[in-house]
Amino acid sequence: MTDLEDRLSGVLSGAADRAPRVPDGLAATVKARHRRRRARTAAVRAAAAVVVVAGGVGVAVDGLGASAQPSPAVDGTGQAPPPIEKVWPEAVRKIPAKLPDGRAYHPQLLLDDDTLLVMTGVSDGRRQFLWRYDLRTGRPTRVAEIPPTKGSAIFADGVAAGGGNIVWWASYKEAGGPRVARIWTVPAAGGSPRRVADVPLGNVMKQGHINGLQVAGSDVVFAYEKGGVHRVPLSGGTPRPVKGAERHHVLEWPWVGAHHGKAIFRELLNVETGERRDAVVKADEEVRCGVERCAGVAVRNRIVKVERPRDPSGKEIRCGTKRCPDTVRSQTVVRRFVRDRDGSLERELPSGFQRGDDAGLERFFKVDRQGSGLSLYDVDTGRSADLGIRPDAKGVMAIPDGGLDRLMTYPIKDRMYVVDLAAIE
């Protein structure tokens, strides 16, 4: 496995499940996402819209998993709602975007209401460290140095915390040995990192890495990217599969889920109680579900004939080594919605909501205002707030990806916005 293969695997494995189908007009808007817990992508994420040709049908997909369709605003005008610090002042803190010593950092998670866990050395090639950042005083305290990842382009990834412990993993391949995902842990109060386990990876181009890393009591749990939940004691040992979750992924422990086509986490299993929750999904819908809700779109697909491209002399232009497709698959969104897993309490979502993106606390959706900026929409109250994020000169807009949890962070100029969604009533 080469560094290039590692990088390709990190990009493609995530894009495969989330890749949207092309909308009418084949318009493609490329957006760069800041992934808080996937630190490896900070070094390798080169966003590009690509066309995948299969079976004579061309399908446009966005390499980042963002919607390829320019999205109208909540009110259809592109007008920005009030700034987030005005709408939800109790939830927003603005801190310097660099540590006092000038180092850039990447927020990872909240250890408590006033303590942000951050990582340095992600994008500058320097030694990596974890720090506790006191949001009240602005003072960082070093937790630990992350052991270097020799023989790999994968940085520390999947950072999680629980029970006073911090965990992460990194890809390793030592001379003469197989490639593994090495799981590490360190006390949240600080100390020396300790190896928990080496997880066999095999061919990561086919099987993927691991994801969903979480602390569950005295264990660490994770899943292979192709499915299959495992757990291993924090004290160290051999990972063992979780019974009944051989094809599942970790959502929010103890909830694990399985995907069905375009229905992500449609099927849920509580591995501690045995409770099952299957989401109501119609045939024309593409959804991403949490523990309580599902959000997505109803679509209408059609096949459109296209004229093959030709050069000025009339000679047909080939798509790589193959002939360009005769048809493309076009998709029209007819409805955008969020509803409970049982199909009840369906509500309309703004047209620019980020398809395939996790909604913070299954409640807060990021909305693209026709490329003029990004808003946060609270489905429980109907209120919206402007995040202050704008496209750059090339039309690229960095979209914070906070996952299902309470924390959302993003930099604007020399300030880092730290938004605690749990503080919003």
C-alpha positions in Angstrom: 0.0 0.0 0.0 1.5 3.3 -1.1 0.9 6.8 0.3 -1.1 7.6 -2.8 -3.3 4.5 -2.3 -3.8 5.6 1.3 -4.9 9.0 0.2 -7.2 7.7 -2.5 -8.8 5.3 -0.2 -9.5 8.0 2.4 -11.3 10.1 -0.3 -13.1 7.4 -2.3 -14.3 5.2 0.6 -16.2 8.1 2.1 -17.5 9.4 -1.3 -18.9 6.0 -2.4 -21.8 6.0 0.1 -22.6 9.7 -0.1 -22.2 10.4 -3.8 -25.3 12.1 -5.1 -26.8 11.7 -8.6 -26.6 14.5 -11.0 -29.4 17.1 -11.0 -31.0 18.6 -14.1 -28.6 20.8 -16.0 -25.5 18.8 -14.8 -24.5 21.8 -12.7 -21.8 20.9 -10.2 -20.9 23.0 -7.2 -17.7 21.9 -5.4 -17.4 22.6 -1.7 -14.5 21.9 0.6 -15.5 20.4 4.0 -13.6 20.9 7.2 -13.9 17.5 9.0 -13.3 17.9 12.6 -12.7 14.2 13.6 -11.3 13.1 10.2 -7.9 14.9 10.6 -6.3 12.9 7.8 -8.4 14.6 5.2 -6.9 18.0 6.1 -3.7 16.9 4.4 -5.1 15.1 1.3 -8.5 16.6 0.4 -8.3 17.9 -3.1 -11.9 18.6 -4.1 -13.0 17.9 -7.7 -16.2 17.1 -9.5 -15.8 13.9 -11.5 -17.8 12.0 -14.0 -18.1 8.2 -13.6 -19.1 6.3 -16.7 -20.6 2.9 -16.2 -22.7 0.8 -18.5 -23.0 3.5 -21.1 -24.7 5.9 -18.6 -22.8 8.9 -17.4 -23.4 9.9 -13.8 -21.9 13.1 -12.3 -20.9 12.9 -8.7 -19.2 15.4 -6.3 -16.0 13.9 -4.9 -16.8 15.5 -1.5 -20.3 14.1 -1.2 -21.8 17.5 -1.2 -24.9 18.3 -3.2 -23.9 18.9 -6.8 -26.9 21.2 -7.3 -26.7 24.9 -6.6 -29.2 25.3 -3.8 -31.7 28.1 -3.3 -32.0 29.9 0.0 -34.5 29.3 2.7 -36.6 32.2 1.4 -35.6 31.8 -2.2 -33.9 35.2 -2.4 -30.4 34.4 -1.0 -30.9 37.0 1.7 -28.9 36.2 4.8 -30.7 35.7 8.1 -29.3 37.4 11.3 -25.7 36.3 12.4 -25.6 33.3 14.5 -24.1 35.3 17.5 -27.3 37.4 17.4 -29.8 34.5 17.0 -28.2 32.1 19.5 -25.6 34.1 21.6 -25.7 31.5 24.3 -24.2 28.9 21.9 -21.4 30.9 20.2 -17.8 31.6 21.3 -15.2 33.2 19.2 -11.6 32.4 20.0 -8.3 33.0 18.2 -7.8 30.7 15.2 -4.2 29.9 16.4 -2.7 29.0 19.8 -0.8 31.7 21.7 2.5 30.3 20.2 1.2 30.8 16.7 0.4 27.2 15.9 -2.7 26.4 13.8 -5.1 23.8 15.4 -8.0 21.6 14.4 -10.9 21.3 16.9 -11.9 17.7 17.7 -14.6 17.6 20.4 -15.8 19.1 23.6 -14.5 17.4 26.7 -16.9 19.5 28.8 -18.9 22.7 28.5 -15.8 24.9 28.7 -13.0 22.6 27.4 -12.3 22.1 23.7 -10.0 19.3 22.6 -7.8 20.4 19.7 -5.0 18.9 17.6 -1.9 20.7 16.1 0.5 19.5 13.4 -2.3 18.2 11.1 -1.6 20.2 8.0 1.9 21.6 8.5 3.8 18.3 8.6 5.0 19.0 12.1 4.8 16.7 15.2 1.2 16.2 16.2 -0.1 17.1 19.7 -3.5 17.0 21.5 -4.4 20.0 23.7 -7.1 20.9 26.1 -8.2 24.5 25.3 -10.0 26.4 28.1 -12.7 28.4 26.4 -13.0 30.7 29.4 -9.3 31.7 29.7 -8.0 30.9 26.2 -5.2 28.9 27.8 -4.1 25.6 26.1 -2.7 22.7 28.1 -0.9 19.9 26.3 -2.4 16.5 26.7 0.0 14.3 24.7 2.2 14.0 21.6 0.7 11.7 19.1 3.1 9.0 18.1 4.3 9.5 14.5 2.8 7.4 11.8 5.8 6.0 10.0 5.1 4.4 6.6 1.8 6.0 6.1 0.1 9.2 4.9 -2.7 8.7 7.4 -2.6 11.1 10.4 -4.3 10.5 13.7 -8.0 10.1 12.9 -11.3 9.2 14.5 -10.6 11.1 17.8 -13.2 10.3 20.5 -13.4 10.6 24.2 -15.3 9.0 27.1 -14.8 8.0 30.7 -11.8 10.3 31.1 -10.0 8.7 28.2 -9.2 9.9 24.7 -8.8 7.5 21.8 -7.8 7.7 18.1 -6.4 5.5 15.4 -3.7 5.8 12.7 -2.7 3.6 9.8 0.6 1.8 10.1 2.7 -0.5 8.0 6.0 -1.6 9.4 8.6 -3.4 7.2 7.6 -7.0 6.6 4.3 -6.7 8.4 0.7 -6.1 7.3 -1.1 -2.8 7.3 -3.0 -2.1 10.5 -5.2 0.6 12.1 -3.4 1.1 15.4 -5.7 2.3 18.1 -4.2 4.5 20.8 -5.5 6.0 24.1 -4.3 8.6 26.6 -6.0 10.0 29.8 -7.9 13.2 29.1 -5.9 14.8 31.9 -2.7 14.1 30.0 0.0 11.5 29.9 1.8 9.1 27.5 -0.2 7.5 24.7 -0.6 3.8 25.1 -1.3 1.3 22.2 -4.7 -0.4 22.6 -4.7 -2.8 19.6 -3.7 -3.3 16.0 -6.7 -3.8 13.8 -5.9 -5.8 10.5 -6.8 -3.7 7.4 -5.9 -6.0 4.5 -6.4 -4.3 1.2 -7.8 -0.9 2.2 -8.6 0.0 -1.4 -11.2 -2.7 -1.4 -12.1 -3.0 2.3 -11.5 0.5 3.5 -10.1 1.6 6.9 -12.1 1.8 10.1 -14.5 4.4 11.4 -17.1 5.2 14.1 -14.5 5.0 16.8 -16.1 5.5 20.2 -15.4 4.8 23.9 -18.1 2.4 25.3 -17.5 1.9 29.0 -14.2 0.0 29.4 -14.1 -0.8 25.7 -13.3 0.9 22.4 -15.8 0.2 19.6 -15.3 0.7 15.8 -16.5 -0.6 12.5 -14.8 -1.4 9.2 -15.8 1.0 6.5 -17.4 -1.8 4.5 -19.3 -2.9 7.6 -18.8 -5.0 10.7 -18.7 -3.7 14.3 -15.9 -4.7 16.7 -14.9 -3.9 20.2 -11.6 -4.2 22.2 -10.9 -3.5 25.9 -9.2 -0.1 26.6 -6.7 -2.0 28.6 -5.6 -3.7 25.4 -6.4 -7.0 23.7 -7.6 -8.5 20.5 -10.6 -6.9 18.7 -13.7 -9.1 18.6 -16.8 -8.8 16.5 -20.1 -7.6 18.0 -22.7 -10.3 17.7 -25.5 -9.4 15.3 -23.6 -6.4 13.9 -21.5 -8.2 11.3 -22.6 -5.8 8.5 -23.3 -2.7 10.6 -21.7 0.6 11.3 -21.5 2.6 14.5 -24.0 5.5 14.7 -24.2 6.5 18.4 -23.3 3.7 20.7 -25.0 1.4 21.5 -26.9 2.1 18.3 -25.4 0.5 15.2 -26.9 0.5 11.8 -27.0 -1.0 8.3 -27.4 0.8 5.0 -29.9 -0.1 2.3 -29.0 1.5 -1.1 -29.7 5.2 -0.7 -31.0 4.8 2.8 -28.1 5.4 5.2 -28.6 3.9 8.7 -32.1 2.8 7.7 -31.8 -0.3 9.9 -30.7 0.3 13.6 -29.8 -2.2 16.3 -29.2 -1.5 20.0 -26.5 -4.0 20.7 -27.0 -3.8 24.4 -30.8 -4.3 24.5 -31.5 -6.0 21.2 -34.1 -3.3 20.2 -34.4 -2.7 16.5 -35.6 0.4 14.7 -36.3 0.3 10.9 -37.0 3.6 9.3 -39.9 4.1 6.9 -38.4 4.9 3.5 -40.2 5.0 0.2 -38.8 3.7 -3.1 -38.1 7.2 -4.6 -36.4 8.6 -1.5 -32.8 9.0 -0.6 -32.2 9.5 3.2 -29.7 9.7 5.9 -31.0 8.7 9.3 -30.0 9.2 12.9 -31.3 7.5 16.0 -34.7 9.4 16.0 -35.0 11.1 12.6 -34.3 10.7 8.9 -33.6 13.6 6.5 -33.5 13.4 2.7 -35.2 13.9 -0.6 -37.7 12.4 -2.9 -36.4 12.2 -6.4 -37.4 11.6 -10.0 -34.7 10.0 -12.2 -34.6 9.9 -15.9 -32.2 9.0 -18.7 -31.3 11.9 -21.1 -29.7 11.4 -24.5 -26.6 13.6 -25.1 -24.6 14.4 -28.1 -21.1 13.1 -28.0 -18.5 15.9 -27.9 -16.4 16.5 -31.0 -13.4 18.6 -31.8 -13.5 21.4 -34.4 -12.7 18.9 -37.2 -15.8 16.9 -36.3 -13.9 14.0 -34.8 -15.4 12.4 -31.7 -13.6 13.2 -28.5 -13.1 10.2 -26.3 -13.6 10.1 -22.6 -10.2 8.7 -21.5 -9.8 5.4 -23.3 -13.5 4.9 -23.8 -16.1 6.5 -26.0 -18.2 9.1 -24.2 -21.6 8.0 -23.1 -24.7 8.3 -25.2 -26.9 9.1 -22.2 -26.7 10.6 -18.8 -28.8 9.9 -15.7 -30.5 13.1 -14.6 -32.2 13.6 -11.2 -34.9 16.0 -10.1 -35.6 16.6 -6.5 -39.4 16.8 -5.9 -39.4 17.0 -2.1 -37.0 17.7 0.8 -37.9 16.6 4.2 -37.1 15.5 7.7 -39.3 13.2 9.7 -39.2 10.7 12.5 -38.0 7.2 11.8 -41.6 5.8 12.0 -42.6 8.1 9.1 -44.5 10.6 11.3 -44.1 14.4 11.8 -42.7 15.0 8.4 -41.5 18.6 7.8 -40.2 20.4 4.7 -36.5 21.3 4.6 -35.0 24.3 2.9 -33.9 23.6 -0.7 -30.3 24.3 0.0 -29.9 21.9 2.9 -26.8 19.7 2.6 -27.8 16.3 1.4 -26.0 13.4 3.0 -24.7 15.6 5.8 -25.3 14.8 9.4 -27.6 17.3 11.2 -26.3 18.4 14.6 -28.3 16.7 17.3 -30.6 15.6 14.5 -32.0 19.1 14.6 -29.6 21.7 13.0 -29.2 21.6 9.2 -26.6 23.6 7.2 -28.2 25.4 4.3 -26.4 26.9 1.2 -28.0 30.2 0.1 -27.5 29.9 -3.6 -23.7 30.2 -3.1 -24.0 33.5 -1.3 -23.3 32.1 2.1 -24.1 29.4 4.6 -26.9 29.3 7.2 -27.9 27.0 10.1 -31.5 26.0 10.2 -33.2 24.7 13.3 -36.0 22.3 12.3 -37.6 22.4 15.8 -38.2 26.1 15.8 -37.9 27.2 12.2 -35.3 29.7 13.0 -32.2 30.3 10.8 -28.9 32.0 11.5 -26.1 33.1 9.2 -22.8 31.4 9.9 -20.8 34.1 8.3 -19.2 31.7 5.8 -18.8 33.0 2.3 -17.5 31.5 -1.0 -14.0 32.4 -2.0 -13.0 34.0 -5.3 -13.2 30.5 -7.0 -16.7 29.9 -5.6 -15.5 27.3 -3.1 -17.1 27.4 0.3 -15.8 25.6 3.4 -18.7 23.7 5.0 -18.2 22.7 8.7 -19.0 19.1 9.3 -19.9 18.6 12.9 -21.5 15.2 12.8 -24.5 14.4 15.0 -23.0 15.7 18.2 -23.2 19.1 19.9 -20.1 20.8 18.5 -19.7 22.7 15.3 -16.6 24.7 14.6 -15.3 26.8 11.7 -12.7 29.5 11.1 -13.4 33.0 9.7 -10.2 35.1 9.2 -8.3 35.0 12.5 -11.2 33.8 14.6 -12.5 30.3 15.3 -16.2 30.0 15.9 -17.1 27.4 18.5 -20.8 26.6 18.5 -22.3 24.4 21.2 -25.6 23.3 19.8 -26.7 21.7 23.1 -26.8 25.3 24.5 -29.7 26.2 22.2 -33.2 25.7 23.7 
